[in-house]
Amino acid sequence: SRIDLFGQNISLQENAKIIAPSAEVVIRAKQDPGARNPPLYDLSKPYAERNHSHIDFAAGSLIDVSGGKDTKLAMENNVLEVQLLSELADNVLMRQSTLRGKKFRFDIRKSTNIADISKAIAKIEGTVGERTAAGGRITVISDGEIVQRSGSLMNVSGGAVSYLDGYVNTTKLTADGTLFDLSTASANKLYGGLINFANSRRNFEKGYTVGKDGGTVQLSAPVMVLQGEFKGETIQGLYQREVGAKNRALGSKFSLGGSLYDYARASVEGASSSQLSANETPDVAKINAGYQGNIVFSEAGDAGLRLKDEALDSDNNPQHALLAKRLVLNSASLQQAGFSRVTAITAGDLEVSAPLVLAAGGEVDLGAYGNLDFKSGISMPGGSVTAKSISNLSLAPGLAFDLGGQWVNDSKTAKPVRDAAGNPLADVVIKGGKISLSSPKVEIADGVRLDVSAGAWLDAQGKLKKADGGSISLNALYVPEKAPDYSYLHLGSNLSLSGFSFAKGAGLSLRGNGISIGGAPGIATELGKQDTVHLSENFFQQGGFSSFTID
């Protein structure tokens, strides 16, 4: 379902509630609904001359589109009976065998090589509870201001579906006196027949929970005062440990900024650093970024600057003027609220002054038309960090981006944390993460550590699973309108770049003006270029990387 609120001034008053499981709620404030290009909000002008679009969430207001958690299904719902005709694998052994036209019972959670049953699975009609278990989407866009007051809440948490104890009784194939399960049977074997056993202990399965995807909060306005709460928790069930697997519940997303005038793009894509371009006028940059002030990820947030019941008065109240020009977010609260995907773009500056620690496999995408400064690092096993500035991007001395995969040992001797039934609980995230930093001026200070190495997983049966390393890209953007030496990449001393793996090592890409390889530092200067990065001959034997792009 979808709920739309449209107007110039929109207010969710005290104790106002919108509760719609797994729904989409869109709140859009425009000064003139008929205007194709409404007047751009300009904080430097008196309030009377600004765009008056305003959205206000009072203390006690609630928008809840979280997924439901009460749906219970029979275990037998995982079994689908299909009569196999054209669905059989496209080879003579299958199409002309005695299996053709027979009815088979498949476990829809597992793949099979003997037939394509995807169309049959697609026709399964889920219950209302199943369809409303995922978290929904809240999109709030104003051409002027968004004020979310303390005590208000937006909830996009994912729900879950529970399967009760029951039987997963699938068809078995026979060949040469041996039984083959449909999930492991080869399509290149001649089978003599099929058997459907009665329910028994051998096909009994204990009940379990399946977590569903978290939702998205998308907020964009030139001025945003966000002092309320957000919630984006997700549940991972017993069979959803592996990060990146298709059945893994997707983490909730918290998105700030995004195009004000291209509503369709902003409401679907949300904020993305890819939307920023160096070839835009200041006004177009403000429209594309949505938010105009500075964004700071800090330890405490704006704890000392609180709006209560009063109107935002940036003309006459110095504290309100500061709130209108700067959005301070508590880094830790995003993790505590359950969000594992965070995006933010601004026409101003962006600073990460407190560590961002998100769940395994998370995503961080930050963009700024002004400066983008990392004064603290990011920890997110197997995650992805994308950061783009149109001015300058810097990493402070000694900080770390820890995005490497982990070593997971489910063997008894390792004594992993287990549930009451003895099942290991730790997330399995072994693939290396991704780091992409781009700006005309990229400055990596001394002692910085970037890690996208892979881990490995030893399961309870003693099988070792390996993964590839991730990727690191440090890109000094070329700006045609500027002098040739305007763009540069600077790498500090004692820099640690890691992309190790027992499978395929990570990829490393360095792009900048004046990169030299081998020989004595300064050779690029002799050739008439600014020598900002010199790579020694042994650079390519360090860090475990398997591929390099140097430009």
DOZA-321280 format. One record per residue (C-alpha): residue number from 1; x, y, z. Coordinates in nm, 3 decimals, decimal comma. Layout:
# residues N
R_NUM_X_Y_Z;
...
//
This chain:
# residues 551
R_1_0,000_0,000_0,000;
R_2_0,101_0,364_-0,041;
R_3_0,015_0,682_0,147;
R_4_0,083_1,027_-0,006;
R_5_0,080_1,360_0,178;
R_6_0,126_1,664_-0,046;
R_7_0,117_2,035_0,043;
R_8_0,313_2,348_0,127;
R_9_0,310_2,307_0,506;
R_10_0,268_1,956_0,641;
R_11_0,262_1,878_1,012;
R_12_0,232_1,549_1,197;
R_13_0,115_1,677_1,532;
R_14_0,164_1,532_1,877;
R_15_0,056_1,165_1,893;
R_16_-0,034_1,160_1,522;
R_17_0,030_0,811_1,386;
R_18_0,068_0,654_1,044;
R_19_0,088_0,277_1,084;
R_20_0,100_0,076_0,763;
R_21_0,305_-0,247_0,766;
R_22_0,549_-0,275_0,474;
R_23_0,391_0,028_0,305;
R_24_0,537_0,329_0,126;
R_25_0,473_0,668_0,284;
R_26_0,558_0,974_0,075;
R_27_0,548_1,325_0,223;
R_28_0,624_1,606_-0,024;
R_29_0,623_1,980_0,054;
R_30_0,624_2,233_-0,232;
R_31_0,554_2,603_-0,217;
R_32_0,374_2,597_-0,552;
R_33_0,255_2,249_-0,658;
R_34_0,212_2,367_-1,018;
R_35_0,559_2,521_-1,054;
R_36_0,804_2,312_-1,257;
R_37_1,108_2,486_-1,104;
R_38_1,006_2,645_-0,772;
R_39_1,225_2,915_-0,613;
R_40_1,546_2,778_-0,466;
R_41_1,573_2,796_-0,089;
R_42_1,833_3,056_0,008;
R_43_1,927_3,069_0,377;
R_44_2,111_3,399_0,327;
R_45_1,781_3,574_0,253;
R_46_1,527_3,679_0,519;
R_47_1,261_3,417_0,592;
R_48_0,993_3,617_0,409;
R_49_1,191_3,580_0,085;
R_50_1,266_3,209_0,114;
R_51_1,084_2,905_-0,018;
R_52_0,823_2,840_0,251;
R_53_0,782_2,464_0,204;
R_54_0,790_2,306_0,550;
R_55_0,741_1,961_0,706;
R_56_0,723_1,923_1,085;
R_57_0,715_1,606_1,295;
R_58_0,604_1,686_1,650;
R_59_0,708_1,498_1,964;
R_60_0,503_1,181_1,991;
R_61_0,435_1,153_1,618;
R_62_0,495_0,816_1,457;
R_63_0,537_0,675_1,108;
R_64_0,563_0,298_1,131;
R_65_0,601_0,093_0,812;
R_66_0,793_-0,189_0,978;
R_67_0,731_-0,544_0,866;
R_68_0,511_-0,784_1,061;
R_69_0,655_-1,058_1,281;
R_70_0,350_-1,267_1,367;
R_71_0,309_-1,477_1,052;
R_72_0,344_-1,851_1,107;
R_73_0,358_-2,102_0,823;
R_74_0,357_-2,479_0,803;
R_75_0,695_-2,635_0,729;
R_76_0,526_-2,812_0,438;
R_77_0,492_-2,475_0,259;
R_78_0,853_-2,529_0,153;
R_79_0,749_-2,829_-0,059;
R_80_0,605_-2,773_-0,409;
R_81_0,464_-3,048_-0,629;
R_82_0,530_-2,998_-1,002;
R_83_0,445_-3,216_-1,301;
R_84_0,758_-3,208_-1,514;
R_85_0,714_-3,170_-1,890;
R_86_0,899_-2,888_-2,063;
R_87_1,052_-2,801_-1,726;
R_88_1,290_-3,097_-1,746;
R_89_1,652_-3,019_-1,820;
R_90_1,715_-2,973_-2,192;
R_91_1,895_-3,297_-2,275;
R_92_1,794_-3,637_-2,414;
R_93_1,841_-3,822_-2,087;
R_94_1,584_-3,604_-1,916;
R_95_1,337_-3,522_-2,193;
R_96_1,300_-3,885_-2,316;
R_97_1,324_-4,056_-1,977;
R_98_1,046_-4,220_-1,777;
R_99_1,052_-3,910_-1,553;
R_100_0,865_-3,703_-1,811;
R_101_0,508_-3,629_-1,706;
R_102_0,562_-3,746_-1,349;
R_103_0,487_-3,533_-1,045;
R_104_0,780_-3,438_-0,823;
R_105_0,794_-3,277_-0,479;
R_106_1,067_-3,011_-0,460;
R_107_1,215_-2,821_-0,167;
R_108_1,180_-2,466_-0,304;
R_109_1,464_-2,344_-0,080;
R_110_1,713_-2,551_-0,278;
R_111_1,820_-2,541_-0,641;
R_112_1,799_-2,841_-0,873;
R_113_1,974_-2,938_-1,195;
R_114_1,714_-3,178_-1,334;
R_115_1,448_-2,914_-1,412;
R_116_1,367_-2,545_-1,424;
R_117_1,080_-2,488_-1,180;
R_118_1,125_-2,111_-1,145;
R_119_0,790_-2,037_-1,317;
R_120_0,606_-2,270_-1,084;
R_121_0,770_-2,108_-0,782;
R_122_0,679_-1,760_-0,913;
R_123_0,311_-1,859_-0,917;
R_124_0,306_-1,930_-0,545;
R_125_0,075_-1,677_-0,381;
R_126_0,207_-1,573_-0,046;
R_127_-0,017_-1,482_0,244;
R_128_-0,080_-1,121_0,343;
R_129_0,152_-1,178_0,637;
R_130_0,432_-1,288_0,406;
R_131_0,383_-0,991_0,173;
R_132_0,389_-0,742_0,461;
R_133_0,688_-0,884_0,650;
R_134_0,954_-0,665_0,485;
R_135_1,016_-0,312_0,606;
R_136_0,856_-0,035_0,403;
R_137_0,980_0,301_0,277;
R_138_0,943_0,652_0,418;
R_139_1,026_0,933_0,174;
R_140_1,019_1,292_0,302;
R_141_1,115_1,570_0,059;
R_142_1,071_1,945_0,108;
R_143_1,183_2,236_-0,108;
R_144_1,237_2,425_0,219;
R_145_1,266_2,265_0,562;
R_146_1,223_1,935_0,744;
R_147_1,202_1,953_1,124;
R_148_1,186_1,627_1,317;
R_149_1,153_1,691_1,689;
R_150_1,275_1,484_1,981;
R_151_1,024_1,217_2,073;
R_152_0,909_1,147_1,718;
R_153_0,985_0,816_1,548;
R_154_1,016_0,671_1,198;
R_155_1,031_0,290_1,188;
R_156_1,125_0,086_0,878;
R_157_1,241_-0,232_1,054;
R_158_1,217_-0,562_0,875;
R_159_0,991_-0,832_1,014;
R_160_1,001_-1,210_0,993;
R_161_0,810_-1,523_0,905;
R_162_0,820_-1,829_1,131;
R_163_0,798_-2,186_1,006;
R_164_0,651_-2,441_1,247;
R_165_0,786_-2,790_1,307;
R_166_0,693_-3,018_1,020;
R_167_0,804_-3,235_0,730;
R_168_1,005_-3,151_0,418;
R_169_0,926_-3,465_0,223;
R_170_1,077_-3,444_-0,124;
R_171_1,091_-3,690_-0,412;
R_172_1,393_-3,918_-0,444;
R_173_1,529_-4,048_-0,775;
R_174_1,662_-4,403_-0,816;
R_175_1,953_-4,529_-1,026;
R_176_2,153_-4,849_-0,986;
R_177_1,997_-4,916_-0,647;
R_178_2,095_-4,572_-0,511;
R_179_1,869_-4,287_-0,400;
R_180_1,939_-3,931_-0,516;
R_181_1,792_-3,612_-0,371;
R_182_1,649_-3,365_-0,622;
R_183_1,881_-3,090_-0,493;
R_184_2,197_-3,289_-0,573;
R_185_2,090_-3,515_-0,861;
R_186_2,278_-3,467_-1,188;
R_187_2,088_-3,399_-1,510;
R_188_2,339_-3,614_-1,700;
R_189_2,239_-3,944_-1,544;
R_190_1,979_-4,200_-1,648;
R_191_1,734_-4,259_-1,361;
R_192_1,513_-4,563_-1,335;
R_193_1,230_-4,409_-1,137;
R_194_1,121_-4,203_-0,841;
R_195_1,006_-4,265_-0,486;
R_196_0,794_-4,056_-0,248;
R_197_0,837_-4,171_0,110;
R_198_0,589_-4,124_0,391;
R_199_0,652_-3,863_0,658;
R_200_0,901_-3,986_0,913;
R_201_1,183_-3,872_1,139;
R_202_1,424_-3,860_0,844;
R_203_1,231_-3,577_0,674;
R_204_1,118_-3,398_0,990;
R_205_1,252_-3,047_1,041;
R_206_1,245_-2,823_1,345;
R_207_1,081_-2,484_1,305;
R_208_1,286_-2,175_1,234;
R_209_1,257_-1,804_1,156;
R_210_1,327_-1,623_0,828;
R_211_1,404_-1,253_0,861;
R_212_1,283_-1,018_0,588;
R_213_1,447_-0,709_0,436;
R_214_1,464_-0,384_0,627;
R_215_1,320_-0,071_0,468;
R_216_1,442_0,278_0,379;
R_217_1,419_0,624_0,532;
R_218_1,484_0,890_0,266;
R_219_1,500_1,257_0,374;
R_220_1,592_1,553_0,155;
R_221_1,553_1,929_0,204;
R_222_1,782_2,237_0,199;
R_223_1,740_2,258_0,580;
R_224_1,702_1,946_0,795;
R_225_1,680_1,942_1,173;
R_226_1,665_1,575_1,275;
R_227_1,631_1,527_1,651;
R_228_1,382_1,242_1,665;
R_229_1,443_0,870_1,647;
R_230_1,479_0,629_1,357;
R_231_1,452_0,253_1,371;
R_232_1,569_0,005_1,108;
R_233_1,633_-0,331_1,273;
R_234_1,653_-0,658_1,082;
R_235_1,628_-1,020_1,189;
R_236_1,859_-1,291_1,057;
R_237_1,735_-1,646_1,102;
R_238_1,921_-1,973_1,149;
R_239_1,980_-2,021_0,776;
R_240_2,064_-1,657_0,701;
R_241_2,413_-1,636_0,849;
R_242_2,601_-1,592_0,521;
R_243_2,640_-1,224_0,428;
R_244_2,570_-1,166_0,060;
R_245_2,361_-1,481_0,015;
R_246_2,028_-1,448_-0,167;
R_247_1,828_-1,548_0,138;
R_248_2,001_-1,295_0,366;
R_249_1,771_-1,018_0,493;
R_250_1,887_-0,685_0,349;
R_251_1,974_-0,426_0,612;
R_252_1,772_-0,106_0,648;
R_253_1,887_0,210_0,471;
R_254_1,918_0,565_0,608;
R_255_1,947_0,818_0,325;
R_256_2,002_1,196_0,345;
R_257_1,989_1,432_0,049;
R_258_1,895_1,373_-0,312;
R_259_1,747_1,570_-0,598;
R_260_1,466_1,806_-0,496;
R_261_1,316_1,861_-0,840;
R_262_1,363_1,514_-0,990;
R_263_1,116_1,359_-0,749;
R_264_1,101_1,021_-0,921;
R_265_1,479_0,987_-0,901;
R_266_1,500_1,100_-0,538;
R_267_1,216_0,878_-0,418;
R_268_1,347_0,567_-0,593;
R_269_1,727_0,609_-0,578;
R_270_1,761_0,822_-0,268;
R_271_2,093_0,993_-0,212;
R_272_2,400_0,878_-0,403;
R_273_2,744_1,030_-0,444;
R_274_2,723_0,936_-0,812;
R_275_2,472_1,221_-0,852;
R_276_2,748_1,480_-0,788;
R_277_2,927_1,641_-1,081;
R_278_3,207_1,898_-1,100;
R_279_3,049_2,065_-1,405;
R_280_2,747_2,215_-1,229;
R_281_2,663_2,569_-1,125;
R_282_2,620_2,636_-0,750;
R_283_2,240_2,649_-0,784;
R_284_2,223_2,319_-0,973;
R_285_2,453_2,164_-0,713;
R_286_2,212_2,268_-0,437;
R_287_1,918_2,119_-0,624;
R_288_2,095_1,788_-0,692;
R_289_2,232_1,752_-0,340;
R_290_1,907_1,853_-0,174;
R_291_2,066_1,943_0,159;
R_292_2,268_2,268_0,159;
R_293_2,441_2,273_0,497;
R_294_2,734_2,085_0,650;
R_295_2,692_1,725_0,771;
R_296_2,891_1,595_1,069;
R_297_2,895_1,238_1,199;
R_298_2,993_1,284_1,564;
R_299_2,990_1,105_1,899;
R_300_2,709_1,305_2,060;
R_301_2,502_1,470_1,788;
R_302_2,341_1,809_1,858;
R_303_2,270_1,722_2,220;
R_304_2,304_2,084_2,334;
R_305_2,081_2,234_2,065;
R_306_1,725_2,111_2,102;
R_307_1,406_2,236_1,943;
R_308_1,106_2,191_2,170;
R_309_0,769_2,330_2,067;
R_310_0,898_2,654_1,917;
R_311_0,911_2,725_1,546;
R_312_1,246_2,717_1,369;
R_313_1,358_3,082_1,358;
R_314_1,696_3,101_1,187;
R_315_1,662_3,480_1,139;
R_316_1,649_3,581_1,504;
R_317_1,771_3,283_1,707;
R_318_2,148_3,214_1,679;
R_319_2,106_2,853_1,792;
R_320_1,836_2,793_1,534;
R_321_2,057_2,954_1,270;
R_322_2,329_2,701_1,357;
R_323_2,082_2,413_1,335;
R_324_1,976_2,536_0,990;
R_325_2,334_2,537_0,862;
R_326_2,465_2,216_1,016;
R_327_2,328_1,864_1,057;
R_328_2,504_1,666_1,330;
R_329_2,434_1,292_1,345;
R_330_2,532_1,052_1,620;
R_331_2,745_0,786_1,450;
R_332_2,676_0,521_1,714;
R_333_2,299_0,577_1,711;
R_334_2,276_0,469_1,346;
R_335_2,419_0,129_1,435;
R_336_2,208_0,103_1,749;
R_337_1,896_0,181_1,547;
R_338_1,980_-0,113_1,321;
R_339_2,075_0,063_0,998;
R_340_2,350_-0,107_0,799;
R_341_2,327_0,110_0,486;
R_342_2,396_0,483_0,522;
R_343_2,405_0,740_0,242;
R_344_2,439_1,117_0,268;
R_345_2,512_1,394_0,016;
R_346_2,528_1,769_0,062;
R_347_2,605_2,089_-0,123;
R_348_2,824_2,186_0,175;
R_349_3,101_2,005_0,365;
R_350_3,086_1,659_0,519;
R_351_3,293_1,538_0,813;
R_352_3,322_1,200_0,985;
R_353_3,458_1,291_1,329;
R_354_3,347_0,976_1,516;
R_355_3,394_0,614_1,405;
R_356_3,124_0,465_1,185;
R_357_3,071_0,105_1,292;
R_358_2,805_-0,081_1,094;
R_359_2,695_-0,443_1,058;
R_360_2,877_-0,691_0,839;
R_361_2,818_-0,637_0,467;
R_362_2,693_-0,282_0,521;
R_363_2,723_0,012_0,285;
R_364_2,836_0,372_0,331;
R_365_2,800_0,622_0,047;
R_366_2,898_0,984_0,120;
R_367_2,918_1,280_-0,115;
R_368_2,988_1,653_-0,082;
R_369_3,024_1,944_-0,320;
R_370_3,243_2,095_-0,048;
R_371_3,520_1,922_0,145;
R_372_3,483_1,565_0,267;
R_373_3,705_1,492_0,567;
R_374_3,747_1,160_0,746;
R_375_3,883_1,234_1,093;
R_376_3,774_0,890_1,211;
R_377_3,760_0,555_1,039;
R_378_3,498_0,300_0,940;
R_379_3,459_-0,059_1,058;
R_380_3,228_-0,284_0,858;
R_381_3,341_-0,643_0,778;
R_382_3,293_-0,715_0,409;
R_383_3,125_-0,379_0,360;
R_384_3,143_-0,108_0,097;
R_385_3,258_0,254_0,135;
R_386_3,209_0,506_-0,145;
R_387_3,307_0,868_-0,087;
R_388_3,316_1,151_-0,340;
R_389_3,395_1,520_-0,304;
R_390_3,391_1,784_-0,574;
R_391_3,646_1,989_-0,376;
R_392_3,882_1,796_-0,149;
R_393_3,875_1,454_0,018;
R_394_4,108_1,377_0,308;
R_395_4,187_1,094_0,549;
R_396_4,343_1,196_0,880;
R_397_4,668_1,042_1,012;
R_398_4,645_0,692_1,154;
R_399_4,280_0,619_1,079;
R_400_4,162_0,283_0,948;
R_401_3,897_0,150_0,713;
R_402_3,846_-0,210_0,832;
R_403_3,640_-0,378_0,559;
R_404_3,815_-0,714_0,546;
R_405_3,633_-1,045_0,556;
R_406_3,647_-1,249_0,874;
R_407_3,775_-1,590_0,975;
R_408_3,482_-1,804_1,088;
R_409_3,538_-2,141_1,256;
R_410_3,231_-2,354_1,332;
R_411_3,427_-2,658_1,448;
R_412_3,369_-2,792_1,799;
R_413_3,727_-2,725_1,904;
R_414_3,683_-2,353_1,824;
R_415_3,382_-2,334_2,059;
R_416_3,178_-2,081_1,855;
R_417_2,879_-1,905_2,012;
R_418_2,575_-2,131_1,965;
R_419_2,200_-2,118_2,021;
R_420_2,012_-2,349_2,257;
R_421_1,999_-2,619_1,987;
R_422_2,375_-2,605_1,931;
R_423_2,372_-2,412_1,602;
R_424_2,651_-2,156_1,542;
R_425_2,521_-1,797_1,545;
R_426_2,803_-1,576_1,414;
R_427_2,759_-1,399_1,080;
R_428_2,959_-1,553_0,798;
R_429_3,126_-1,269_0,608;
R_430_3,441_-1,380_0,428;
R_431_3,458_-1,175_0,109;
R_432_3,672_-0,860_0,119;
R_433_3,500_-0,522_0,109;
R_434_3,523_-0,230_-0,132;
R_435_3,669_0,119_-0,090;
R_436_3,623_0,391_-0,351;
R_437_3,746_0,744_-0,278;
R_438_3,732_1,013_-0,545;
R_439_3,784_1,388_-0,561;
R_440_3,994_1,635_-0,761;
R_441_4,220_1,641_-0,457;
R_442_4,265_1,317_-0,261;
R_443_4,489_1,345_0,044;
R_444_4,574_1,027_0,237;
R_445_4,772_1,119_0,548;
R_446_5,054_0,924_0,718;
R_447_4,982_0,589_0,883;
R_448_4,643_0,531_0,721;
R_449_4,532_0,166_0,697;
R_450_4,286_0,039_0,433;
R_451_4,197_-0,332_0,454;
R_452_3,979_-0,525_0,205;
R_453_4,135_-0,868_0,260;
R_454_3,927_-1,184_0,245;
R_455_3,867_-1,434_0,523;
R_456_3,755_-1,797_0,516;
R_457_3,491_-2,021_0,671;
R_458_3,545_-2,365_0,823;
R_459_3,195_-2,509_0,867;
R_460_3,084_-2,767_1,121;
R_461_3,150_-3,050_0,872;
R_462_3,511_-2,942_0,830;
R_463_3,465_-2,794_0,482;
R_464_3,672_-2,483_0,415;
R_465_3,517_-2,208_0,201;
R_466_3,743_-1,937_0,060;
R_467_3,657_-1,596_-0,085;
R_468_3,812_-1,327_-0,301;
R_469_3,962_-1,005_-0,176;
R_470_3,775_-0,682_-0,243;
R_471_3,895_-0,362_-0,411;
R_472_4,050_-0,024_-0,333;
R_473_4,016_0,273_-0,568;
R_474_4,181_0,609_-0,498;
R_475_4,087_0,844_-0,780;
R_476_4,195_1,206_-0,832;
R_477_3,919_1,336_-1,059;
R_478_4,027_1,529_-1,367;
R_479_3,852_1,865_-1,400;
R_480_3,885_1,998_-1,760;
R_481_3,809_2,357_-1,659;
R_482_4,103_2,367_-1,416;
R_483_4,479_2,379_-1,469;
R_484_4,649_2,041_-1,532;
R_485_4,802_2,036_-1,184;
R_486_4,472_2,119_-1,009;
R_487_4,395_1,750_-0,949;
R_488_4,630_1,536_-0,746;
R_489_4,658_1,221_-0,537;
R_490_4,874_1,232_-0,223;
R_491_4,970_0,914_-0,035;
R_492_5,131_0,961_0,306;
R_493_5,412_0,758_0,452;
R_494_5,362_0,423_0,629;
R_495_5,044_0,368_0,430;
R_496_4,902_0,015_0,470;
R_497_4,693_-0,123_0,184;
R_498_4,578_-0,485_0,232;
R_499_4,393_-0,714_-0,006;
R_500_4,510_-1,064_0,090;
R_501_4,315_-1,377_0,005;
R_502_4,359_-1,755_-0,021;
R_503_4,156_-1,733_-0,341;
R_504_4,190_-1,422_-0,559;
R_505_4,363_-1,115_-0,418;
R_506_4,198_-0,774_-0,418;
R_507_4,225_-0,515_-0,694;
R_508_4,400_-0,180_-0,648;
R_509_4,337_0,129_-0,862;
R_510_4,536_0,454_-0,831;
R_511_4,452_0,748_-1,057;
R_512_4,619_1,086_-1,033;
R_513_4,830_1,348_-1,202;
R_514_5,200_1,269_-1,187;
R_515_5,227_0,908_-1,070;
R_516_5,574_0,761_-1,125;
R_517_5,683_0,398_-1,097;
R_518_6,036_0,285_-1,019;
R_519_6,355_0,482_-1,037;
R_520_6,422_0,783_-0,822;
R_521_6,139_1,007_-0,696;
R_522_6,107_1,322_-0,901;
R_523_6,129_1,168_-1,248;
R_524_5,775_1,288_-1,331;
R_525_5,880_1,646_-1,249;
R_526_6,164_1,618_-1,497;
R_527_5,907_1,521_-1,759;
R_528_5,706_1,833_-1,684;
R_529_5,446_1,677_-1,452;
R_530_5,370_1,725_-1,085;
R_531_5,521_1,423_-0,906;
R_532_5,269_1,357_-0,628;
R_533_5,294_0,975_-0,599;
R_534_5,606_0,766_-0,645;
R_535_5,571_0,387_-0,639;
R_536_5,885_0,186_-0,576;
R_537_5,964_-0,133_-0,765;
R_538_5,856_-0,355_-0,472;
R_539_5,523_-0,174_-0,423;
R_540_5,347_-0,435_-0,637;
R_541_5,464_-0,721_-0,418;
R_542_5,297_-0,577_-0,109;
R_543_4,945_-0,608_0,026;
R_544_4,839_-0,928_-0,151;
R_545_4,677_-0,755_-0,451;
R_546_4,626_-0,956_-0,769;
R_547_4,545_-0,673_-1,011;
R_548_4,651_-0,309_-1,048;
R_549_4,525_-0,009_-1,242;
R_550_4,766_0,285_-1,243;
R_551_4,663_0,589_-1,442;
//
